């Protein structure tokens, strides 16, 4: 009995020493949380930076569309001399200012020479004019310039939806990689402790064999258990290292410099604490998936763009009827006198043009195609909204199930710990065998590893639920996780 108490004291002392070393190692290890990973990615990851450029690209598209409304200054000069004779001198200067409907223009022209068309001949001082042209049929309510500008403005919202979608996907992939690393690292540390414990027990068993308290075969049993745990430890170490490399894929520094996780950095399972979702929060997530999910927004923008196409195509069914009026005056006579008396009714140039295809087959075909596209987009929007809601509900169900499993697993570990401790006490009293205590300890280790796996899955489930709702990027930015 004295020898048993001596060996029991030896095991206890070595376990306390092992615990002290583990605490010291934990204190010297830098912790890299998932929030650190997300913050680093938001600033330096190439995909995140590329997604940020989508909004800038959309702004430039709007600028290009607005270019159709830019004023244009133009000048043309032609002169022909042959045999000392001036055939013609044509000089035309004009400033055109596009309006939302129609166009303003002002200019000065000078056309002289022997062979100038009589209707274009001006005095030596030239002719000044200012006028306006307005479409009264096709182009009155909408034209190509306005349609392009409206679609470019819608494209800005489309680019923002694409940006959110890209970042949501990137964050989800990074979260999965991080929780895989956290699980692999914690499993490695747990197996390391299990191996050290097997080594302590092996030394204790050898001492008791030497003293004649145990049979020699017991030392073989203890050695086999230590060897098995060493093999598991080696595999777990490699898996942890490889998982860290997968997380490093998401780490970038300035100037697109790839980074790697140093050897002394460890992940944390702090983000896997149980946080049940209330019915109100679930309702908000479902509403977000139905109305503000990036895929839904993209389809809504597509519908608005198609509606612009429909209005433009429908406007094409109208006849082209353009009216133009120009107030003219000789040379530099432009001034307040143009507004006096009957000047505007005696010095002007008026014009109108009309055209209409007789069958309108091209226009009617384009309009019908656009309507079919709108109908298809509406059905796709309904289907996408339904799929998003079901995806959120499925992610919520998975998260709830994991919460229940974690609570149950923690109770299982408590019971297995009691069984292991009881078996340890029986072994020290000579009432049990080394095989049984190894079996109890291995069962406890297996259940602890399963709990780590469940917590890793729970961490993924948190991010997967927000991704399914379409607001993972916003929640990460606001610190909701």
C-alpha positions as CSV (number, residue, x, y, z in Angstrom):
1,X,0.0,0.0,0.0
2,X,2.9,2.3,0.7
3,X,4.3,1.7,-2.7
4,X,0.9,2.5,-4.3
5,X,0.7,5.8,-2.5
6,X,4.2,6.6,-3.5
7,X,3.4,6.0,-7.2
8,X,0.1,7.9,-6.9
9,X,2.0,10.8,-5.5
10,X,4.5,10.6,-8.4
11,X,1.8,10.6,-11.0
12,X,0.1,13.6,-9.3
13,X,3.3,15.5,-9.1
14,X,4.1,15.0,-12.8
15,X,0.6,16.0,-13.8
16,X,0.9,19.2,-11.9
17,X,4.3,19.9,-13.5
18,X,2.8,19.2,-16.9
19,X,-0.1,21.5,-16.2
20,X,2.3,24.2,-15.2
21,X,4.3,23.9,-18.4
22,X,1.1,24.0,-20.5
23,X,0.1,27.2,-18.8
24,X,3.5,28.8,-19.3
25,X,3.4,27.8,-23.0
26,X,-0.1,29.2,-23.4
27,X,1.0,32.5,-21.8
28,X,3.9,32.8,-24.3
29,X,1.7,32.0,-27.4
30,X,0.2,34.9,-29.4
31,X,-3.5,34.5,-30.1
32,X,-4.8,35.3,-33.6
33,X,-8.6,35.7,-33.4
34,X,-11.0,35.5,-36.3
35,X,-11.8,39.2,-35.9
36,X,-8.0,39.8,-36.5
37,X,-8.3,37.8,-39.7
38,X,-11.4,39.6,-40.9
39,X,-9.9,43.0,-40.2
40,X,-6.7,42.1,-42.0
41,X,-8.6,40.9,-45.0
42,X,-10.9,43.9,-45.3
43,X,-7.8,46.2,-45.7
44,X,-5.3,44.2,-47.7
45,X,-6.9,41.1,-49.4
46,X,-6.8,41.5,-53.2
47,X,-10.4,40.2,-53.7
48,X,-11.7,42.7,-51.1
49,X,-9.8,45.5,-52.7
50,X,-11.0,44.5,-56.2
51,X,-14.6,44.4,-54.9
52,X,-14.1,48.0,-53.7
53,X,-13.2,49.0,-57.2
54,X,-16.6,47.9,-58.5
55,X,-18.3,50.9,-57.1
56,X,-15.7,53.2,-58.6
57,X,-16.1,51.5,-61.9
58,X,-19.9,52.1,-61.8
59,X,-19.3,55.8,-61.0
60,X,-17.2,56.0,-64.2
61,X,-19.9,54.3,-66.2
62,X,-22.3,57.1,-65.0
63,X,-19.7,59.7,-66.0
64,X,-19.5,58.2,-69.5
65,X,-23.3,58.2,-69.8
66,X,-23.5,61.8,-68.8
67,X,-21.0,62.6,-71.6
68,X,-23.9,62.4,-74.0
69,X,-25.2,65.6,-72.5
70,X,-21.9,67.5,-72.7
71,X,-21.9,70.7,-74.8
72,X,-20.0,70.4,-78.1
73,X,-18.1,73.2,-79.8
74,X,-17.4,72.6,-83.5
75,X,-15.9,74.6,-86.3
76,X,-15.6,73.8,-90.1
77,X,-13.7,75.8,-92.7
78,X,-13.4,75.1,-96.4
79,X,-11.9,77.3,-99.1
80,X,-11.5,76.7,-102.8
81,X,-9.4,78.8,-105.2
82,X,-8.9,77.9,-108.9
83,X,-7.2,80.1,-111.5
84,X,-7.3,83.0,-109.2
85,X,-11.1,82.7,-108.8
86,X,-12.7,82.1,-105.4
87,X,-15.1,79.2,-105.9
88,X,-16.3,79.2,-102.3
89,X,-15.4,80.0,-98.7
90,X,-17.4,78.0,-96.1
91,X,-17.0,78.7,-92.4
92,X,-19.4,77.4,-89.8
93,X,-19.0,77.6,-86.0
94,X,-21.5,76.1,-83.7
95,X,-22.0,75.4,-80.0
96,X,-24.5,72.6,-79.3
97,X,-25.9,72.2,-75.8
98,X,-27.9,68.9,-75.3
99,X,-31.0,69.3,-73.1
100,X,-32.9,66.6,-71.3
101,X,-35.4,66.9,-74.2
102,X,-34.0,68.4,-77.4
103,X,-31.0,70.5,-78.1
104,X,-29.9,74.2,-78.0
105,X,-27.4,75.5,-80.4
106,X,-25.8,78.8,-81.3
107,X,-23.4,79.7,-84.0
108,X,-22.0,81.9,-86.7
109,X,-21.6,80.9,-90.4
110,X,-20.1,82.7,-93.4
111,X,-20.5,81.3,-96.9
112,X,-19.3,83.4,-99.8
113,X,-18.0,82.6,-103.3
114,X,-19.1,82.2,-106.9
115,X,-20.2,78.6,-106.5
116,X,-22.0,78.6,-103.2
117,X,-25.4,77.2,-103.2
118,X,-27.7,80.3,-103.2
119,X,-29.7,79.1,-100.3
120,X,-26.5,79.0,-98.2
121,X,-25.1,82.3,-99.3
122,X,-24.5,84.9,-96.5
123,X,-23.1,88.4,-96.5
124,X,-19.5,89.2,-96.1
125,X,-20.1,89.7,-92.3
126,X,-21.7,86.2,-92.0
127,X,-24.8,85.1,-90.3
128,X,-25.4,84.5,-86.5
129,X,-28.0,82.2,-85.2
130,X,-29.4,80.7,-82.0
131,X,-32.1,78.0,-82.0
132,X,-33.7,74.9,-80.4
133,X,-34.7,71.5,-81.7
134,X,-37.3,69.4,-79.9
135,X,-38.7,65.9,-80.7
136,X,-42.4,65.8,-80.4
137,X,-42.9,62.1,-81.1
138,X,-40.2,59.5,-80.7
139,X,-37.6,60.8,-78.2
140,X,-40.0,63.1,-76.3
141,X,-40.4,60.9,-73.2
142,X,-37.2,58.9,-73.4
143,X,-34.3,58.6,-75.9
144,X,-31.1,56.6,-76.1
145,X,-29.1,59.1,-74.1
146,X,-31.6,59.2,-71.2
147,X,-32.0,55.4,-71.3
148,X,-28.2,54.9,-71.1
149,X,-27.9,57.3,-68.2
150,X,-30.7,55.7,-66.2
151,X,-29.2,52.2,-66.8
152,X,-25.8,53.4,-65.7
153,X,-27.3,54.8,-62.5
154,X,-28.9,51.4,-61.9
155,X,-25.6,49.7,-62.6
156,X,-24.1,51.5,-59.6
157,X,-26.5,49.7,-57.3
158,X,-25.7,46.5,-59.2
159,X,-22.0,47.0,-58.7
160,X,-22.6,47.5,-54.9
161,X,-24.5,44.2,-54.8
162,X,-21.7,42.5,-56.6
163,X,-19.2,44.0,-54.1
164,X,-21.2,42.7,-51.1
165,X,-21.7,39.3,-52.7
166,X,-17.9,38.9,-53.4
167,X,-17.0,40.0,-49.9
168,X,-19.6,37.8,-48.3
169,X,-18.2,34.8,-50.2
170,X,-14.7,35.7,-49.2
171,X,-15.5,36.1,-45.5
172,X,-17.4,32.8,-45.4
173,X,-14.5,30.9,-47.0
174,X,-12.0,32.6,-44.6
175,X,-14.3,31.7,-41.6
176,X,-14.4,28.1,-42.6
177,X,-10.7,27.9,-43.0
178,X,-10.1,29.6,-39.7
179,X,-12.4,27.3,-37.7
180,X,-10.8,24.2,-39.4
181,X,-7.5,25.6,-38.2
182,X,-8.8,26.3,-34.7
183,X,-10.2,22.7,-34.5
184,X,-6.9,21.2,-35.8
185,X,-4.8,23.2,-33.4
186,X,-6.9,22.6,-30.3
187,X,-7.0,18.9,-31.2
188,X,-3.2,18.8,-31.5
189,X,-2.8,20.5,-28.1
190,X,-5.3,18.1,-26.5
191,X,-3.5,15.1,-28.0
192,X,-0.2,16.6,-26.8
193,X,-1.5,16.6,-23.3
194,X,-2.8,13.1,-23.7
195,X,0.6,11.9,-24.9
196,X,2.4,13.6,-22.0
197,X,-0.1,12.0,-19.6
198,X,0.6,8.6,-21.2
199,X,4.3,9.2,-20.8
200,X,3.9,10.1,-17.1
201,X,1.8,7.0,-16.5
202,X,4.4,4.9,-18.4
203,X,7.2,6.1,-16.0
204,X,4.9,5.5,-13.0
205,X,4.1,1.9,-14.2
206,X,7.8,1.2,-14.8
207,X,8.5,2.3,-11.3
208,X,5.8,0.1,-9.8
209,X,7.1,-2.9,-12.0
210,X,10.6,-2.3,-10.7
211,X,9.2,-2.3,-7.1
212,X,7.3,-5.5,-7.8
213,X,3.9,-3.9,-7.4
214,X,2.8,-4.6,-11.0
215,X,3.5,-7.3,-13.6
216,X,6.1,-6.6,-16.3
217,X,3.4,-6.9,-19.0
218,X,1.7,-3.7,-17.6
219,X,4.7,-1.7,-18.7
220,X,4.3,-3.1,-22.3
221,X,0.6,-2.0,-22.1
222,X,1.6,1.5,-21.0
223,X,4.2,1.7,-23.7
224,X,1.8,0.7,-26.5
225,X,-0.7,3.3,-25.3
226,X,2.0,6.0,-25.4
227,X,3.1,4.9,-28.9
228,X,-0.5,5.0,-30.2
229,X,-1.0,8.5,-28.8
230,X,2.4,9.6,-30.3
231,X,1.2,8.5,-33.7
232,X,-2.0,10.4,-33.3
233,X,-0.1,13.4,-32.1
234,X,2.2,13.4,-35.2
235,X,-0.8,13.3,-37.6
236,X,-2.6,16.0,-35.6
237,X,0.5,18.3,-35.7
238,X,0.7,18.0,-39.6
239,X,-3.1,18.7,-39.9
240,X,-2.7,21.8,-37.7
241,X,0.2,23.1,-39.8
242,X,-1.6,22.5,-43.1
243,X,-4.8,24.2,-41.7
244,X,-2.7,27.2,-40.8
245,X,-1.4,27.3,-44.3
246,X,-5.0,27.4,-45.6
247,X,-5.7,30.4,-43.4
248,X,-2.5,32.1,-44.6
249,X,-4.1,32.1,-48.1
250,X,-6.3,34.9,-46.8
251,X,-3.6,37.0,-45.3
252,X,-2.0,39.8,-47.3
253,X,0.0,42.8,-46.4
254,X,0.7,46.1,-48.1
255,X,1.7,46.2,-51.8
256,X,0.0,42.7,-52.3
257,X,2.6,41.0,-50.1
258,X,1.5,37.5,-49.1
259,X,1.8,36.7,-45.4
260,X,2.1,33.5,-43.4
261,X,1.0,32.7,-39.9
262,X,4.1,32.4,-37.7
263,X,4.8,29.2,-35.7
264,X,4.2,30.9,-32.4
265,X,0.6,32.1,-33.3
266,X,-2.4,30.1,-32.2
267,X,-6.2,30.4,-33.1
268,X,-8.9,30.9,-30.5
269,X,-12.2,29.2,-30.0
270,X,-13.6,32.2,-28.2
271,X,-16.1,32.9,-30.9
272,X,-17.8,29.6,-30.5
273,X,-19.7,30.5,-27.3
274,X,-23.4,29.5,-27.5
275,X,-25.5,32.5,-28.6
276,X,-29.1,31.3,-29.3
277,X,-31.0,33.4,-31.9
278,X,-34.3,34.9,-30.8
279,X,-37.4,34.6,-33.0
280,X,-37.2,38.3,-33.8
281,X,-33.6,38.0,-35.0
282,X,-34.6,35.1,-37.2
283,X,-37.5,37.1,-38.7
284,X,-35.0,39.9,-39.5
285,X,-32.7,37.5,-41.2
286,X,-35.5,36.0,-43.2
287,X,-36.6,39.5,-44.3
288,X,-33.1,40.5,-45.2
289,X,-32.8,37.3,-47.3
290,X,-36.0,38.1,-49.1
291,X,-35.5,41.8,-49.7
292,X,-31.8,42.8,-49.3
293,X,-29.8,39.8,-50.3
294,X,-27.2,40.6,-52.9
295,X,-28.7,38.2,-55.4
296,X,-32.2,39.7,-54.8
297,X,-30.8,43.2,-55.3
298,X,-29.1,42.2,-58.5
299,X,-32.4,40.8,-59.9
300,X,-34.3,43.9,-58.8
301,X,-31.8,46.1,-60.5
302,X,-32.0,43.9,-63.6
303,X,-35.8,44.4,-63.6
304,X,-35.4,48.2,-63.4
305,X,-32.9,48.1,-66.3
306,X,-35.3,46.0,-68.3
307,X,-38.1,48.4,-67.5
308,X,-36.0,51.2,-69.0
309,X,-35.5,49.0,-72.1
310,X,-39.2,48.4,-72.3
311,X,-40.0,52.2,-72.2
312,X,-37.4,52.9,-74.8
313,X,-38.6,50.1,-77.1
314,X,-42.2,51.3,-76.6
315,X,-41.2,54.8,-77.4
316,X,-39.7,53.5,-80.7
317,X,-43.3,52.7,-81.9
318,X,-44.0,56.5,-82.1
319,X,-43.3,58.4,-85.3
320,X,-40.2,60.6,-85.5
321,X,-41.4,64.2,-85.5
322,X,-38.7,66.8,-84.9
323,X,-39.3,70.5,-84.9
324,X,-36.5,73.1,-85.1
325,X,-36.5,76.9,-84.8
326,X,-33.5,79.2,-85.3
327,X,-33.4,83.0,-84.8
328,X,-30.9,84.5,-87.2
329,X,-29.3,87.8,-87.8
330,X,-26.6,89.4,-90.0
331,X,-23.0,89.4,-88.8
332,X,-22.7,90.6,-85.2
333,X,-26.3,91.8,-84.8
334,X,-27.0,89.3,-82.0
335,X,-28.2,91.2,-79.0
336,X,-31.2,92.8,-77.3
337,X,-32.6,93.9,-80.7
338,X,-33.5,90.2,-81.4
339,X,-36.1,90.5,-78.7
340,X,-37.6,93.8,-80.0
341,X,-40.9,94.1,-81.9
342,X,-41.5,91.5,-84.6
343,X,-37.8,90.6,-85.1
344,X,-38.3,87.0,-84.1
345,X,-41.1,86.6,-86.6
346,X,-39.2,88.2,-89.5
347,X,-35.8,86.7,-89.1
348,X,-35.9,83.0,-88.5
349,X,-35.3,79.5,-89.9
350,X,-38.0,76.9,-89.2
351,X,-38.0,73.2,-90.0
352,X,-39.8,69.9,-89.2
353,X,-39.2,66.3,-90.1
354,X,-41.4,63.3,-90.0
355,X,-40.8,59.5,-90.6
356,X,-42.6,56.3,-89.6
357,X,-41.9,52.7,-90.7
358,X,-45.1,51.2,-92.1
359,X,-44.9,47.8,-90.3
360,X,-42.8,48.5,-87.3
361,X,-41.7,44.9,-87.2
362,X,-38.3,45.5,-85.7
363,X,-39.7,47.8,-83.0
364,X,-42.6,45.5,-82.1
365,X,-40.2,42.5,-82.0
366,X,-37.8,44.3,-79.7
367,X,-40.6,45.3,-77.4
368,X,-42.0,41.8,-77.1
369,X,-38.5,40.4,-76.4
370,X,-38.0,42.9,-73.6
371,X,-41.4,42.0,-72.1
372,X,-40.4,38.3,-72.1
373,X,-37.1,39.1,-70.4
374,X,-39.0,41.1,-67.7
375,X,-41.4,38.1,-67.1
376,X,-38.4,35.7,-66.9
377,X,-36.6,38.0,-64.4
378,X,-39.7,38.3,-62.2
379,X,-40.0,34.5,-62.0
380,X,-36.3,34.2,-61.2
381,X,-36.6,36.8,-58.5
382,X,-39.5,34.9,-56.9
383,X,-37.5,31.7,-57.0
384,X,-34.3,33.3,-55.6
385,X,-36.2,34.9,-52.7
386,X,-37.7,31.6,-51.8
387,X,-34.4,29.7,-52.0
388,X,-32.7,32.4,-49.9
389,X,-35.4,32.1,-47.2
390,X,-35.2,28.3,-47.2
391,X,-31.4,28.5,-47.0
392,X,-31.6,30.8,-44.0
393,X,-34.1,28.5,-42.3
394,X,-31.8,25.5,-42.9
395,X,-28.8,27.3,-41.6
396,X,-30.8,28.3,-38.5
397,X,-31.9,24.7,-37.9
398,X,-28.3,23.5,-38.2
399,X,-27.1,26.2,-35.7
400,X,-29.9,25.2,-33.2
401,X,-29.0,21.6,-33.5
402,X,-25.3,22.3,-32.9
403,X,-26.2,24.3,-29.7
404,X,-28.1,21.3,-28.4
405,X,-25.3,18.9,-29.3
406,X,-22.7,21.1,-27.6
407,X,-24.7,21.2,-24.3
408,X,-25.2,17.4,-24.5
409,X,-21.5,16.8,-25.3
410,X,-20.4,18.9,-22.4
411,X,-22.5,16.7,-20.1
412,X,-21.0,13.6,-21.7
413,X,-17.5,14.9,-21.0
414,X,-18.4,15.6,-17.3
415,X,-19.6,12.0,-16.9
416,X,-16.6,10.6,-18.7
417,X,-14.3,12.7,-16.5
418,X,-15.9,11.2,-13.4
419,X,-15.5,7.7,-14.9
420,X,-11.9,8.3,-15.7
421,X,-11.1,9.7,-12.3
422,X,-12.9,6.8,-10.6
423,X,-11.0,4.3,-12.7
424,X,-7.8,6.1,-11.8
425,X,-8.6,5.8,-8.1
426,X,-9.4,2.2,-8.5
427,X,-6.2,1.6,-10.3
428,X,-4.2,3.2,-7.6
429,X,-6.0,1.0,-5.1
430,X,-5.2,-2.1,-7.1
431,X,-8.8,-2.7,-8.0
432,X,-8.6,-2.0,-11.7
433,X,-6.2,-2.7,-14.7
434,X,-4.1,-0.4,-16.8
435,X,-6.2,-1.5,-19.8
436,X,-9.4,-0.2,-18.3
437,X,-7.9,3.2,-17.2
438,X,-6.4,3.7,-20.7
439,X,-9.8,2.9,-22.2
440,X,-11.5,5.4,-19.9
441,X,-8.9,8.0,-20.7
442,X,-9.1,7.4,-24.4
443,X,-12.9,7.7,-24.3
444,X,-12.6,11.0,-22.5
445,X,-10.1,12.2,-25.0
446,X,-12.3,11.2,-27.9
447,X,-15.3,13.0,-26.4
448,X,-13.2,16.1,-25.8
449,X,-12.1,16.1,-29.5
450,X,-15.7,15.7,-30.5
451,X,-16.6,18.8,-28.5
452,X,-13.9,20.7,-30.3
453,X,-15.3,19.5,-33.6
454,X,-18.8,20.6,-32.6
455,X,-17.5,24.0,-31.5
456,X,-15.7,24.4,-34.8
457,X,-18.9,23.5,-36.7
458,X,-20.8,26.0,-34.5
459,X,-18.4,28.8,-35.4
460,X,-18.9,28.0,-39.1
461,X,-22.7,27.8,-38.6
462,X,-22.7,31.4,-37.2
463,X,-21.1,32.8,-40.3
464,X,-23.0,30.5,-42.6
465,X,-26.3,31.8,-41.2
466,X,-25.3,35.4,-41.9
467,X,-24.0,34.5,-45.3
468,X,-27.3,32.8,-46.2
469,X,-29.1,36.0,-45.1
470,X,-26.8,38.1,-47.3
471,X,-25.4,40.4,-44.6
472,X,-22.2,38.7,-43.5
473,X,-20.0,41.6,-44.6
474,X,-22.2,44.2,-42.8
475,X,-22.3,42.1,-39.6
476,X,-18.6,41.6,-39.6
477,X,-18.0,45.3,-40.1
478,X,-20.4,46.2,-37.3
479,X,-18.8,43.7,-35.0
480,X,-21.9,41.6,-34.6
481,X,-19.8,38.4,-34.5
